[in-house]
Amino acid sequence: MSTRDEAVAAELIAQIRESSGLSQAELARRSGLDRSVLNAYEHRRRQPSVAALSRIAGAAGVELQLGPARGSVADEHAGRVLAQVLHLAGALPYRPRPELDYPPLIRLRK
């Protein structure tokens, strides 16, 4: 895993623990892990598996859901494409349209 992924897992565990108000020792006990293992996860010395993350979250009363990553490569690519399109649109020559000239309205007599 990349350093970014390790940081995400460590931050997630810290957030889970802090939001639940549990100490490391209590969260470790509830999740069935040694306190030293939970500490190593939280301080990026070890990388937890998805199953371990799920157990930790469940022990704190939090449901862990997986979804598309924010700031993914596809989002970054879409942003670059949009920037290019806007740049090209700005480079197009500007030709103001002539004002529309409507014919005068004819009043009909009754």
C-alpha positions in Angstrom: 0.0 0.0 0.0 1.1 3.6 -0.5 2.0 6.0 2.2 -1.2 7.8 1.5 -3.3 4.6 2.1 -1.4 4.0 5.3 -2.2 7.5 6.5 -5.9 7.1 5.6 -6.1 3.9 7.7 -4.3 5.5 10.7 -6.5 8.6 10.5 -9.7 6.5 10.2 -8.8 4.5 13.3 -8.0 7.6 15.2 -11.3 9.2 14.2 -13.3 6.1 15.1 -11.6 5.9 18.5 -12.0 9.6 19.2 -15.6 9.8 18.1 -16.6 6.8 20.2 -14.8 8.2 23.2 -13.1 4.9 23.8 -9.5 4.6 24.9 -7.1 2.5 22.8 -7.1 -0.2 25.4 -10.9 -0.4 25.5 -11.3 -0.3 21.7 -8.7 -3.0 21.4 -10.4 -5.2 23.9 -13.8 -4.8 22.3 -12.4 -5.5 18.8 -10.4 -8.5 20.0 -7.0 -7.0 19.2 -4.0 -6.5 21.4 -3.6 -2.9 22.4 -0.1 -2.8 20.9 -1.5 -3.9 17.5 -4.2 -1.1 17.6 -1.5 1.3 18.6 0.7 0.2 15.7 -2.2 0.7 13.3 -2.9 4.1 14.6 0.7 5.2 14.4 1.3 3.8 10.9 3.8 1.1 12.1 1.5 -1.7 10.8 -1.2 -1.7 8.1 -4.6 -3.1 9.1 -6.6 -5.4 6.8 -10.1 -4.4 5.7 -11.4 -7.1 8.1 -9.4 -5.6 11.0 -10.7 -2.1 10.1 -14.3 -3.5 10.0 -13.8 -5.1 13.4 -12.4 -1.9 14.9 -15.3 0.2 13.5 -17.9 -2.4 14.7 -16.4 -2.5 18.2 -16.9 1.3 18.4 -20.4 1.1 17.1 -19.6 2.5 13.7 -20.5 0.9 10.3 -17.7 0.9 7.8 -18.8 1.3 4.2 -16.6 1.3 1.2 -17.2 3.5 -1.8 -15.4 5.3 -4.6 -12.3 7.2 -3.4 -12.6 10.9 -3.3 -10.1 12.7 -5.4 -9.5 9.7 -7.5 -7.5 9.7 -10.7 -10.7 9.9 -12.8 -11.7 13.1 -10.9 -8.3 14.6 -11.5 -8.4 13.7 -15.2 -11.9 15.2 -15.5 -10.7 18.4 -13.9 -7.8 18.7 -16.3 -10.1 18.1 -19.3 -12.5 20.8 -18.0 -9.7 23.3 -17.5 -8.5 22.6 -21.1 -12.0 23.1 -22.5 -12.5 26.3 -20.6 -9.1 27.5 -21.9 -10.0 26.7 -25.5 -13.4 28.3 -25.1 -11.7 31.5 -23.9 -9.4 31.4 -26.9 -12.2 31.4 -29.4 -12.7 34.7 -31.3 -15.5 36.8 -30.0 -17.9 38.1 -32.6 -20.8 40.0 -31.1 -24.1 39.4 -32.8 -25.8 42.4 -34.4 -28.8 43.6 -32.5 -32.0 42.0 -33.7 -34.2 44.5 -35.5 -37.8 43.7 -35.2 -40.3 45.2 -37.7 -42.6 47.7 -36.2 -45.9 46.4 -35.0 -48.9 47.4 -37.1 -51.9 48.5 -35.2 -55.1 47.3 -36.6 -58.1 49.6 -36.5 -61.3 48.2 -35.2 
